[in-house]
Amino acid sequence: MSSDNVPDSFLIHSGLDISYANPVFCTLLGAEARREVTELSLTELVLSEYHAGLCEQVARIENEDAPALGITVELRTLTGQSQRVIMVSSLIEWEGTQQVQTSVFPIAEADSPVGRLLRDRAMDEAPIGITISDPSQSDNPLIYVNDGFCELTGYPQGEILGQNCRFLQGEATREEPVSRMRAAIDAVEPVTVDLRNYRKDGSMFWNRVTIVPIRSESGEVTNFLGYQQDVTAEKRFEQDMSLFKKQAEGSDKAIMITDPDGTIEYINPSFERLTGYTAAEAIGRNPSILKSSQQNDDFYAELWEHITAGDIWEAELTNQTKYGELIEISQKIIPVTDEQGDITHFVGIEQDITEKTLTTQTLDVLNRVLRHNLRNSLNAIDGHAELLEHTDLDPEARRASIKAIRDQTTSLEKIAEKTADIRKIWEPTEDHQTWDRLDIEALIETYQRQYPDANIITVNNKIKEINVRNANLFKQAMDEAVDNAIKHTDQSPPEVTITIHRDSDARLVRISVADNGSGIPEIEQHAIESGKETPLNHGLGVGFWLMEWAATVLGGELVITDNEPRGSVVTFQLPNPDRSAL
């Protein structure tokens, strides 16, 4: 708690026991040390005839019956003199607990030394506008204004005293808050409203006005105490933020706003669609809910250091959705600062680039297939056709050339089939957007019937079903993995082990296909792991790329490792959220 927004003379207390008194109040009381005040209770400072009203005021504040209450009382100073004051109490957070703050405004004759001192140091020098009005007079005129009020409005004291505060209103002042304030005054209740007011030079400002009735010991309202605070910057920010949010609502990019500590305060609908988190689930939490294992702690430490220094951060990274899906995003984080240069918010803008990344890979792979594999096949067909056309071949050589042509034709047909399978990955169907329960046990039984000459076994067959974003796409990738494991082995019979493992938190499932073959060629494995095809670094076919892309579209990843003692293991790591979360 800071005293920057309250008058200088105040004390803090729990019940009637004083825990803190500031120097100005100590001076008012005639105390040379703060402990002389904190050892006392309010009843020892206030004359007995005011005890009942003061106790009632403190009790109502602590019970939160009203935001602020005031009372006129007479203090007994430590020098034996009495001082008539207005005491205004409100509930605050002080050193981790709720306590009562009571601001003390002396009522003194202009020629009184104490009155002059306290008027100069407390009310007149307070950093906010302070007014006192007299409801016993016609139109409840102002009988006191401090220097802060004059500075806020631009009017000198001589042009203010005797007027009702409505002289600050103008054409843009809305009737609704004025009516609320008028009704509260008529009902002698505290009120706080935000008003469009006007300074003497005609400039408009947002004025946060708090009016508190001040009562005598008999309960009669003797005055109204007013606090005025310029909140124009705050209102301008609210208006800018409102406009920003309206624009963000229609944006196809995911937008998030956090406070300076990184706590999420706003997300737009695109953020909800991209991440799976609703506004209710995300607001109040940290963006680390999107954190994946694809970046290390140093990455996030550098990000935080960058943006807290006031710099814009841009990067491409992998995030994780509510359901455990991995998504490639392009991210920009913009620090928002106030007029003093202090960071007030961070705005994060994210765009899903998973499809863009995979499209680039697809074009690279297909370019390689068309330029390399197709060219080799056509060259082979052309060569053997020329032999058949211009050379007298013996029957065995002739049969060999015909077989070679047919083999190359079959290879081209397979390439055409693979490209058709790749096209299915990108087709925007409803299956891509819905979660399915896949009977993994039935799928494995299908493979066992389909490949009767292979030895297909399962590990951890207690898991009968898994949740998959697109069951058909996953089956397509599994078909490719099992087919590769069986057809590309040099062992007889081929052995394939399918292992299923679910993480303890049920957000990730791993389906591994292990074989006993000669292993995946290093050039093929390196191309998949790097995610990039080059003239000197490319795979031999599109089968593994098909598995890689399918895993990525399903929100997971493909991991290739060596099997022991020989062969390879292809593992699909896929999100597998609990059904109730879908």
N, C-alpha and C positions, 0 to 999 in steps of 0.2 A: 504493500500500500504506500502510495506517495501522497504527500500533502500539497502537491503542485496545483490541484484543482479544488482546494478548499481554503477558506479564510485562514489567516495565520494563527489566530488564537483558538486552540482546540485541545481536547483531551480525549483519551481512549479509556473505556471502562467496561467491565463485565458486571452486569447488575449495577450496583452503586459503588463497587470497588474500583478505584482508579488504578490503571496499570501504566499509563503514560500521560505526560503533560508536556506540551511544547514550550519553548522559552517565553513566547509572548504571553501565554496563559500564566506562567510562573511570575512574570513581571506584573501582570494584572493583580495577582493574588498577593504580591509582596514577598514571594519566596525567593531565597537566595540560592537554593539548590532544588533540583527536581524531586529528590527523595522526600522533601518536606511535603510535597503534594501527593506523591504516590503512596505515602503511608496513611493517607486519609481516605474517607469515603465522601461521596457527594453530599450526604446528609450533614456532614460536619462543616461543609462549605456554604450550604444554602440555609437561609433562615428557616426555622421550623414551620412557619405558616405556609411555606411552599412545598414541604416534603410530599404531601399527598399527590399534588399535581405532577411533581417531578417523577415520583415512583410510578405513577400511572403511565407517563410518557415513555419511560425506559422499558416498562413491561410490554407496552404495545409495540414498540420497535423490535424488541427481542422476539416477540411472538409473530413478527412480520405482518401485523395488522395494517401498517401503513409504511410507505417508503421513507418518509421523513416527518417529524413533528417538532413543533417549537413551543416554547413557553417563556414568559417573562418572569424572572425571579430576582431576588436580592441576595448577592453574595456577601459573606463575611470574610474580609481579607485577613491575612495573618498579622497585619499591622493594626487590626481592630477597627478599621473603617468598613463601611458598607458600600457596595457598588451594584447598581441596578443593571441587569444584563438581559439579553435575549439568548436563550440556549436552544439550539436546533440540533436534534439527534437523528442519526440514520445508522443502518446496519452495514458493517464493512468486514472485509477479510483482513485480519491483522495477525501477522506472524503465524499463519496457518490455522487460525481459529476465527470464528465469528464473534465480533465484539461491537460495541456501540461507540461511534464517534460523535462527540458533541462539540459543535462549533459555538464559540461564545462571542456575542456582539455586545459591547458595552453601550448603555444608554447614559450619556453624560452631558452636562451643560457644555456649551462651546468653550467657555473659559476655564473649565476644569483641566488641571494639568494631566490627570490620568485620562480624561476624555480625549484631549488633544493627542496624547501619545498613542492611544489605541486606535483612534481614527486614522492617524497617519500610518501606523505600522501594520495594522490588521486589515481593516476593511478597505481603506483607500489604496493600499498596495497589493491587494489580492489580485492574482493573475486572471480572474474572471470578473464579469460584471455583477455587481451586487446592488440591489435596490430594496428600499423599505417603503411601503405605501400605508396610508391611513384610511381604513374603511369607514371611520366615523365621519369623515368629511365627504362632501358631495363628489361623486365620480371616482372615489378611492384614489386620490392623487399620490404621486411620489413625493415623499418628504425627505428622502435621502438617496443619493446615488454615489457610488465610489468612483475613483479615477478609472478603474477598469471598464466601467460602463460607458463613461465619456469617451474613452479611447476606442471602444468597440463600435459605438454609434457615430462618433464624429461630432456629437453635440456637446457644447460646454454646459457645465452644471446649471448656470443661470437660465438656460433655455429649456431645461428639463423639469426642474422642481416645480411642483404644482400641477403637472400634467398627468393624465392617465397614460400608461405605457403603450396604448394603442396608436400613439402618434408615429410609431415605427412601422406601422402597417402600410401596404400599398396595393397596387393593382394585381400583383401576383400572389398576394397573401390569400391562402385558401381559407374558406369559411369553416370547414370541418374542425381543424385543430383549434381555431379561435373559439368556436362554440364549446369544445370540450374544456378549454381553459376557463371560459366564462361560467360554465355549469359547475366546475369544481370550486371556483371562488364563491359562487352562490351557495354551494353546499358546505363551504368552509372545509374543503378536503385538499390534501396535497395533489399536485398534478405536474406532469412533465410533457411538453409538446415541442415539436420542431416546426418553426415558423419561417416563412420567407419575410424577412424584415428589410428595411431600407435605412441606410446611413444618411447623414445630412447632405452628402454630395450626390445622393440619388442612387448610389450603387447598392445592389441587392446582396444580402448575405443570409445564410441559414443560421437561425438563432435557436439554440436548444434552451428553452425557458423552463425553469422549475419554480413553482410557486408553493410556499409552505405557510400555512396560517400560524400566527404566533398568538398564544393564549395567555391571559393573566392567571393568577392563582385561583381566581373564581371560575375559570373556564371561558371567560369572555374573549372573543377574538379582538385583539388590540391592534394588530398590524399583519401585513402580509410581507414575508421576506422572499425576494426573488433572486435566483441565480440565472445569469445569461452567459452562454458559451457559444463562440463562433464554431460551427461544425460544417462550414462550407466545403472544406477540402474532403471531409468524410462523405458528405452528400454527393459531391462531384464524383468521387470514386464509386459510390453506390450506383449513380446513374450510368457511369462508364461501364461498370461491371454488368449492369442490367442490359445495356445495349450489346455488350460483348456476348453475354449469355444467349440473347435472342439470335445473334448471328451463329453462335456455336451450336444452337439447337438444330440448325439445318445443315451443318457441315458434315461432309462424309469422312472427315478426319476425327480421330479420337482426341478429345480435349479434356484436360484435367487441370484444376487449380488447387494449389496447396498454400498453406500459411508458411511463414519463414522457417518453421521447424519441420516442414515436409508433411504435415497432416492434411489429408485430402479434404477440401471444402466443397468442391463441385466437380461433377463429371457430366459430359453431354451424352445424348442417346447413342452416338457412334461408339463412344467408349464402352457403353454397356454391351453393345452388339459385338464388339471386338474381343472384349475380355471375359464376358459372361457375368461380370459383377454388376448388380443393380446399384443405383445411387444409394439406397439404404444400406447395402453391404459394404460399399467402398468409402463413403464419407465418414470421416473420423479415424480412418486407418492410414497407414503409410504406403506409398507406392511400392514398397518392397513386397507387397502381396503379388506383384507381377514378376518378381525376381526368378530367374531360371539358373540352372547350374552351368549354363553355357558361357557366362562371364564370371571372373573371379572377383574377390573382395577388392583388389587393387583397382579394378575398373570402376566400381561404384564409389570408392574413396576419391578417385580422380574426378569423377562426375560431380560429387558433392563439393569438393574443393573449388572446382571451376565455377559452379553457379553461385556459391556463397560469396565468391569474389566479385559477383556482379556481371560475369561473362555469360554469353549465350553458349549453350552446349548443343552440338549436333553429332549424331552417331547412328550407325546401324547396329542393331543388337537383336538378341533372341529373348523374348519374354514368354511367360507362361500364363495361360488363362486360368480361370476359376476351376476348370475341369482338368487341368494338367496338360493341356495342349501347348506345344511349342509353336510360336509364331515369329516370323522375321519382321521386324519393324524398322522404320526410319523415324528417329526421334529428335525433336528439338525442344529444349527447355529454356524459357526466357524469364530472367529475373525481372520483377516489377518493383520499382522504387518510388518513394514519395518525394516531396519537394526537397527534403533534407538529404536525399540520396540513400536513405535506409531501405533495405529490402522489405517489402510488405507481403509479397506473394511470389509464387513461381507458377508459370503457365507452361504446361507440357502438351505438346502436339505430337501425336503419333499416327503413322500411316502403315498399314499392313503391306509389306513388300514381298511376302512369301511367294505369291504368284509371279511377281516380276522376277525374283531370283530363280525360281524354277523354270520360268519361260526361257530365260537366258541359257540355263543349263540345257534345256530341251533342244533349243536351236543349235547349240554347240554340238551336242551329241548327234542329232539328226544330220547336221552338216558333215560330221565325220563319217557317219554310216553311209550317207549318200555318196560322198566323195571317195571313201576308202573301200568299204565292203562292196557296194554296188559296182564300183569300177573294177575291183578285182574279179567279181563274179562275171561281169560282162566280158572282161578280157579273156577269162577262162573259156566261156561259152564260145566267144568269137574264135579263139585259137583252135578249139576242138572242132568247130564247124568247118573251119578252113581245111583242117586235116581230112575231114570226111569228104569235103568237096573236091580237093585237088590231089589227094594222095591215094594210091592203091594200098589199102591197109589189109593186113590179114584179119581174119574174123575175130581173133581175140583182141587185137588192138582196136578194131572197130567197135567191139562191145565196150571196151574200156572208155573210149571217147564218148560214146552215147551215154554211158553211166555217169561220166563226169559232167556232161551237160545237164542230165537230169538232177544230179546232186546240186549243181549250182542253181538250177531252177527252184528246187526245193528250198535252198537257202534264201533265195529272193522272196519266195512265198512267206517264209518265216519272218523275214524282215518286214514285209507288208503287214503281217499279222501283229507284230510287235508295235509297229507305228499306230495301228488301229487301237491296240490296247492303251498306248500312251494317250491317244486322243480321248479315250474314255475317262482318263484321270482328270482332264480339264473340263469335261462337259459339266456345266452347272446344273446339276439335278437336285431334287429335293433330298436325295440320299446324303448329299454332302452336308446338309444342315440338320439332319436328325440323328439321334443316337439309337442304335439297334442292339438288341441282345443277340449275340452270336453263339450258337451251340458248337463250341470248339470240339467237344467230344465227337459229335456227329461228323464234323469236317474231317477229323483224323481217320475215322472209320471209312470215309469215302476214299481217302488216299490209300488205305490198306486194300480196298477192293480194286482200285484203279491200277495199282502196281503190285500184283500178286507175287511177282518174282523178287521183290525187294523186302527187306526186313525192316519194317517201320514199327518202332516202339515209342511209347510215351513215358514221360516222367512227371510226377505230380498230377496224375489224372483225377485228383479230387476236385479240381477246378473244371466244372462242366460248361460254364458260360462266361462270357466276358462282354463288357459294354464297348461298342465301337461306333465311331461317328458315321462310318459308311461300311456296312458289312460286305457288300458286293466288292468294293474296292480292296478291302483287306483280303478277301478270299482270292482275288486276282493276284495280289502280291504273294500270298502263301502258295498258291499254285505254282508260281514262278520259282519260288525258293525250293519247294519239294521236287519239282521237275528237274531243276538244275542239279540238286543233290543226287538224284538217281541216274540221270542220263550222262552226267559228266564225271562219273567215277570210273576208276580202273579196277575196281574190286568186284568180285562175284561171290556171294550176292551183294548188291548195294545195301549198306546199312544206314538208316536215317533215324535219328533220335529227336523227337519233338518234346521240348521241355516248356512248361508253363509255370511262371512264378508271378505272384502278385505281392506288391509292397504291403507292409503292415498297415499303412494309412489308406490302402485301396485306391490310390490315385494313379498308380502306374502298374502296368502289366507287361511282362516280358515273355515273348513267344520265340523260342530259339529252335532253329533247324540245323542239326549237326550231321555231317556225313563222314565217311571213311575214305574219301577220295584222295586225290593228289594235292588238293589245296587250290585256292583261288590264285591265279597268276598275280604276281606283285604289281604289275602295271595296271591291272584291273582294280585291285584293291586301293592303290594309291590315288587313282582317278576319282573313285567314289569318296574317299576320305577327304581329299582336297576340295571336292565339289566343283572341279573345273577341268575341262578338256582342252588340251593344247596339242599342237602337232607332235610334240615329243612326249606327251603324257596323256594317253587316252586308253579307254577300255577296249576290249575285243568285241563286245556286243552291247545290246541295249537291255539285256535281262536284269542286270544288277541296278542299272539306272532306273528301270521300271519299279523295282522294289524300293529304291531310295526315294523316288518321287512319291510313291504311294504312301510310304511311312510319313513323309513330310506333310502331305496333304491331310493325313489323318491326325496331324498334330504331334507326331512323335519323331523318332529318328531310327536309322538303320545302323547297326554296329556289326562289323565283320571282324572275327578273331580266328586264330588257329585252333583246331581241335587236337586233342592228345589221344593217341600217339600220332595220328595223321588225320588229314582232312581239314575242313573248315566249319565254322559256326556262324550262321547268319541270324542275328537277333533283331526282332522288331520290338522297340520300346515304345509303348503306346499309352496315352492317357486312358485311365479306366476309373472314372469317378463313381462314387456311390450312386445308385439309381435315384435315390431321394433328392440328390442335388441337381438332377437334370431337369 
